[in-house]
């Protein structure tokens, strides 16, 4: 039996967390199909703790589906109440690829240029500021200066 075993205290915590969740997977009258299992797998990977709504009226069939899902997906059965099933599985670690060459993306700023004559609307200009630039208080774009190195660090290079 590959499903995860939890203590009653851990189960209680997960039941409390699942209280406000909405069902993300619905099992229709066809029962457990390959598509339902695939969708449940994707939901467990994305959320970890999910609710499943079963549309069938047969309680024994729901219990069998609950046990089968927990076994096939290596998940912990948390709660079966009415037509709702709650499953939990720890989320896999997401590997975040960091690209050192990546720079900050361009940003758009709206700059208001007021007229010297009163009563006229200010002119609105949209300026695109790149990652190595900055916008001054006067509405000008300045290129960022390279970071200064100390004398000791310059000599070490």
SERO-4910 file (N, C-alpha, C, O; in steps of 0.05 Angstrom, whole numbers):
BEGIN
 pado doro    nc1    nc2    nc3   cac1   cac2   cac3    cc1    cc2    cc3    oc1    oc2    oc3
  Unk    A     17    -24      0      0      0      0     18     25      0     28     32     21
  Unk    A     22     38    -23     41     61    -25     30     87    -15     45    107    -16
  Unk    A      6     89     -5     -5    115      3      9    125     29     19    108     44
  Unk    A     10    151     33     23    163     55      7    159     81    -18    163     80
  Unk    A     20    151    102      7    148    128     11    173    145     34    182    148
  Unk    A    -10    185    155     -9    209    172    -19    203    200    -35    185    204
  Unk    A     -9    219    219    -19    217    246    -46    231    248    -52    248    230
  Unk    A    -62    225    268    -88    240    270    -84    270    273   -101    285    263
  Unk    A    -63    279    285    -58    308    288    -52    321    261    -62    342    255
  Unk    A    -36    307    244    -30    318    218    -55    318    200    -59    337    185
  Unk    A    -71    297    203    -96    295    187   -115    318    195   -128    330    178
  Unk    A   -115    324    221   -132    346    231   -124    373    220   -140    389    212
  Unk    A    -97    378    218    -87    403    207    -95    405    178   -103    427    169
  Unk    A    -92    383    163    -99    384    134   -129    388    130   -137    401    111
  Unk    A   -145    376    147   -174    380    145   -181    409    149   -198    420    135
  Unk    A   -168    422    168   -173    450    173   -164    467    150   -178    486    142
  Unk    A   -141    461    138   -132    476    114   -151    472     90   -154    491     74
  Unk    A   -163    449     88   -180    442     65   -208    453     67   -223    453     48
  Unk    A   -215    463     91   -242    472     96   -252    493     76   -274    491     65
  Unk    A   -235    513     70   -243    535     53   -239    529     23   -246    546      7
  Unk    A   -227    507     16   -221    501    -12   -246    493    -28   -265    483    -16
  Unk    A   -245    499    -53   -266    490    -71   -256    465    -86   -232    461    -89
  Unk    A   -274    448    -94   -266    424   -109   -252    432   -135   -262    448   -150
  Unk    A   -229    419   -141   -215    425   -166   -218    402   -186   -213    406   -210
  Unk    A   -227    379   -177   -231    356   -195   -259    346   -190   -268    344   -167
  Unk    A   -274    339   -211   -301    328   -209   -301    301   -223   -292    298   -245
  Unk    A   -312    281   -209   -314    254   -220   -343    250   -227   -360    251   -210
  Unk    A   -348    245   -253   -375    242   -263   -386    214   -259   -375    198   -244
  Unk    A   -407    208   -274   -419    181   -272   -402    159   -284   -407    136   -279
  Unk    A   -383    166   -300   -365    146   -312   -345    134   -291   -333    114   -296
  Unk    A   -342    148   -269   -324    138   -248   -296    147   -254   -291    167   -267
  Unk    A   -277    131   -243   -249    138   -247   -239    130   -275   -237    106   -281
  Unk    A   -234    149   -290   -223    144   -317   -194    153   -317   -185    165   -298
  Unk    A   -180    147   -338   -152    156   -340   -149    186   -340   -130    197   -329
  Unk    A   -169    200   -352   -168    229   -353   -172    241   -325   -159    260   -318
  Unk    A   -189    229   -309   -194    238   -282   -169    234   -265   -161    252   -249
  Unk    A   -156    211   -268   -132    206   -252   -109    225   -261    -95    235   -244
  Unk    A   -107    230   -286    -87    249   -296    -92    277   -286    -73    291   -278
  Unk    A   -117    285   -286   -124    312   -276   -119    315   -246   -110    335   -236
  Unk    A   -125    293   -231   -120    293   -202    -90    295   -197    -82    309   -178
  Unk    A    -75    280   -212    -45    281   -210    -35    309   -214    -18    319   -199
  Unk    A    -45    323   -235    -36    350   -240    -44    369   -218    -29    387   -211
  Unk    A    -68    366   -207    -78    383   -185    -61    378   -160    -55    398   -146
  Unk    A    -54    353   -154    -37    348   -131    -10    360   -134      2    370   -115
  Unk    A      1    359   -158     27    371   -163     26    401   -160     45    414   -150
  Unk    A      4    413   -168      2    442   -167     -5    453   -140      5    473   -131
  Unk    A    -23    439   -125    -34    449   -100    -25    434    -75    -22    446    -54
  Unk    A    -21    408    -78    -14    392    -55    -39    382    -40    -41    358    -35
  Unk    A    -57    399    -32    -81    392    -18   -105    399    -36   -108    422    -44
  Unk    A   -121    379    -43   -143    384    -61   -169    371    -52   -169    352    -36
  Unk    A   -191    382    -61   -218    371    -57   -227    360    -84   -223    371   -105
  Unk    A   -241    337    -82   -252    324   -106   -282    320   -101   -290    310    -80
  Unk    A   -299    327   -120   -328    323   -118   -335    299   -135   -327    297   -158
  Unk    A   -350    280   -122   -359    257   -137   -389    260   -141   -404    265   -122
  Unk    A   -398    257   -166   -426    262   -172   -444    237   -168   -468    240   -167
  Unk    A   -432    214   -165   -448    190   -161   -460    188   -133   -451    201   -115
  Unk    A   -482    173   -131   -497    171   -105   -488    147    -88   -495    145    -65
  Unk    A   -473    128   -100   -466    104    -86   -443    109    -67   -420    115    -76
  Unk    A   -448    106    -41   -427    112    -21   -404     93    -22   -381    101    -20
  Unk    A   -410     67    -26   -388     47    -28   -370     52    -52   -346     49    -51
  Unk    A   -382     61    -74   -366     67    -98   -348     91    -92   -325     91   -101
  Unk    A   -358    111    -77   -342    134    -70   -318    126    -52   -296    136    -56
  Unk    A   -323    108    -33   -302     99    -16   -281     84    -31   -257     86    -26
  Unk    A   -290     68    -51   -271     53    -67   -254     72    -84   -230     68    -88
  Unk    A   -267     92    -96   -253    112   -112   -232    127    -95   -209    132   -103
  Unk    A   -240    133    -70   -222    148    -52   -197    131    -46   -175    141    -47
  Unk    A   -201    106    -40   -178     88    -34   -161     84    -59   -137     83    -57
  Unk    A   -174     80    -82   -160     76   -107   -143    100   -115   -120     97   -123
  Unk    A   -154    124   -112   -139    148   -118   -115    151    -99    -93    158   -108
  Unk    A   -119    146    -74    -97    149    -55    -75    129    -61    -51    136    -59
  Unk    A    -82    104    -69    -62     84    -75    -47     91   -101    -23     90   -102
  Unk    A    -62     98   -122    -50    102   -148    -32    127   -149    -12    128   -162
  Unk    A    -40    148   -134    -26    174   -135     -7    178   -112      5    199   -110
  Unk    A     -4    158    -95     14    159    -72      7    184    -55     24    200    -49
  Unk    A    -18    187    -48    -28    209    -33    -40    199     -7    -47    176     -4
  Unk    A    -43    218     12    -55    211     38    -85    218     37    -92    241     30
  Unk    A   -103    199     43   -131    206     45   -136    222     70   -130    212     92
  Unk    A   -147    245     67   -151    263     90   -180    261    101   -184    256    125
  Unk    A   -199    263     83   -227    264     92   -246    255     70   -242    261     46
  Unk    A   -267    241     77   -288    234     59   -314    242     73   -323    228     92
  Unk    A   -326    263     65   -350    273     78   -371    279     56   -367    296     39
  Unk    A   -392    263     56   -412    266     35   -401    259      8   -390    237      4
  Unk    A   -403    277    -11   -393    272    -38   -366    285    -43   -357    287    -66
  Unk    A   -354    295    -21   -328    308    -24   -306    290    -13   -308    278      8
  Unk    A   -284    289    -28   -260    274    -20   -237    294    -18   -235    312    -34
  Unk    A   -221    291      3   -198    308      6   -173    291      6   -170    272     22
  Unk    A   -154    298    -12   -128    284    -14   -105    304     -9   -107    327    -15
  Unk    A    -83    293      2    -59    310      6    -35    294     -2    -32    270      2
  Unk    A    -16    309    -15     10    297    -21     29    321    -20     23    342    -30
  Unk    A     53    316     -9     72    339     -8     79    347    -37     83    330    -55
  Unk    A     81    373    -41     87    383    -67    117    379    -74    134    382    -56
  Unk    A    123    371    -99    151    368   -106    165    395   -107    153    415   -112
  Unk    A    191    394   -101    207    418   -102    209    429   -131    214    414   -149
  Unk    A    203    455   -134    204    467   -160    233    476   -165    244    491   -148
  Unk    A    244    468   -187    271    476   -194    270    502   -210    257    504   -231
  Unk    A    282    522   -199    282    548   -212    308    553   -226    329    554   -213
  Unk    A    307    556   -252    331    560   -268    337    590   -267    321    607   -274
  Unk    A    362    596   -259    370    624   -258    389    629   -281    409    615   -285
  Unk    A    382    649   -297    399    657   -320    415    681   -312    403    703   -308
  Unk    A    441    679   -311    458    701   -302    459    723   -323    463    746   -315
  Unk    A    454    717   -348    455    737   -369    430    754   -371    429    774   -385
  Unk    A    410    746   -356    384    760   -358    385    787   -344    396    789   -322
  Unk    A    374    806   -357    374    833   -346    345    841   -340    326    827   -348
  Unk    A    341    862   -326    314    872   -320    301    881   -345    313    892   -363
  Unk    A    275    875   -347    259    882   -371    252    911   -372    255    926   -352
  Unk    A    243    920   -395    236    948   -398    210    954   -382    193    937   -379
  Unk    A    209    979   -372    185    988   -358    175   1013   -371    191   1029   -381
  Unk    A    149   1017   -371    137   1041   -383    128   1059   -360    114   1051   -342
  Unk    A    135   1085   -362    127   1105   -343    112   1127   -357    119   1134   -380
  Unk    A     92   1137   -344     77   1161   -355     89   1185   -341     91   1187   -317
  Unk    A     97   1205   -358    109   1229   -348     90   1252   -356     82   1254   -379
  Unk    A     83   1269   -337     67   1293   -342     85   1317   -345    101   1323   -328
  Unk    A     82   1331   -367     97   1356   -372     77   1379   -372     60   1381   -389
  Unk    A     80   1395   -351     61   1417   -348     68   1441   -365     92   1446   -370
  Unk    A     48   1455   -375     52   1478   -392     59   1502   -374     51   1504   -351
  Unk    A     74   1521   -386     81   1545   -371     57   1564   -369     55   1580   -350
  Unk    A     38   1561   -387     13   1576   -386     -6   1561   -368    -10   1537   -372
  Unk    A    -18   1573   -350    -37   1560   -332    -63   1554   -347    -69   1567   -367
  Unk    A    -78   1534   -338   -103   1528   -350   -102   1508   -372   -123   1498   -381
  Unk    A    -79   1500   -382    -77   1480   -403    -72   1453   -390    -60   1451   -368
  Unk    A    -81   1433   -404    -76   1406   -394    -46   1399   -397    -33   1407   -415
  Unk    A    -36   1383   -378     -8   1374   -380     -6   1354   -403    -24   1338   -408
  Unk    A     17   1354   -416     23   1335   -437     32   1309   -424     50   1308   -407
  Unk    A     20   1286   -433     27   1260   -422     45   1246   -442     38   1242   -465
  Unk    A     69   1239   -432     88   1224   -449     93   1197   -435     96   1195   -411
  Unk    A     94   1176   -452    100   1149   -442    129   1143   -449    136   1143   -473
  Unk    A    145   1139   -429    174   1133   -433    180   1105   -426    170   1095   -406
  Unk    A    195   1092   -442    204   1064   -437    232   1065   -425    251   1075   -437
  Unk    A    235   1054   -401    260   1054   -386    270   1025   -386    257   1007   -377
  Unk    A    295   1022   -396    307    995   -397    319    989   -370    320   1005   -352
  Unk    A    329    964   -367    339    955   -342    363    970   -332    367    972   -308
  Unk    A    380    981   -350    404    995   -341    399   1025   -341    419   1040   -340
  Unk    A    375   1034   -342    369   1063   -342    351   1070   -318    340   1053   -305
  Unk    A    350   1096   -313    332   1106   -292    319   1132   -301    328   1144   -320
  Unk    A    298   1138   -288    282   1162   -295    287   1183   -273    283   1178   -250
  Unk    A    295   1207   -281    300   1228   -262    274   1242   -255    254   1238   -267
  Unk    A    276   1259   -234    251   1273   -226    242   1293   -247    219   1300   -247
  Unk    A    260   1302   -265    253   1321   -286    242   1307   -311    235   1321   -330
  Unk    A    239   1280   -310    228   1266   -333    249   1258   -354    241   1250   -376
  Unk    A    274   1259   -347    295   1252   -365    304   1223   -360    302   1213   -337
  Unk    A    313   1209   -380    324   1182   -377    354   1183   -375    367   1194   -393
  Unk    A    365   1172   -354    394   1171   -349    403   1142   -349    389   1125   -339
  Unk    A    426   1138   -361    437   1111   -361    451   1106   -334    464   1124   -323
  Unk    A    447   1083   -323    459   1076   -297    489   1075   -300    500   1065   -319
  Unk    A    503   1086   -280    532   1086   -280    542   1059   -269    528   1047   -252
  Unk    A    565   1050   -278    575   1025   -267    582   1029   -238    590   1050   -229
  Unk    A    579   1007   -223    584   1008   -194    613   1014   -189    631   1002   -201
  Unk    A    618   1033   -170    646   1041   -164    659   1019   -148    647   1007   -130
  Unk    A    685   1014   -154    701    995   -139    720   1010   -121    729   1032   -128
  Unk    A    725    998    -98    745   1011    -79    773   1009    -91    778    993   -109
  Unk    A    791   1025    -80    819   1025    -90    831    998    -85    846    988   -103
  Unk    A    826    986    -62    838    960    -56    828    938    -75    844    922    -84
  Unk    A    803    938    -82    792    918   -100    803    922   -128    807    903   -143
  Unk    A    807    948   -137    818    953   -163    846    943   -165    855    933   -186
  Unk    A    861    946   -143    889    937   -143    891    907   -143    909    895   -155
  Unk    A    871    893   -131    871    864   -130    865    852   -157    875    830   -163
  Unk    A    850    866   -174    844    856   -201    866    859   -218    865    851   -242
***
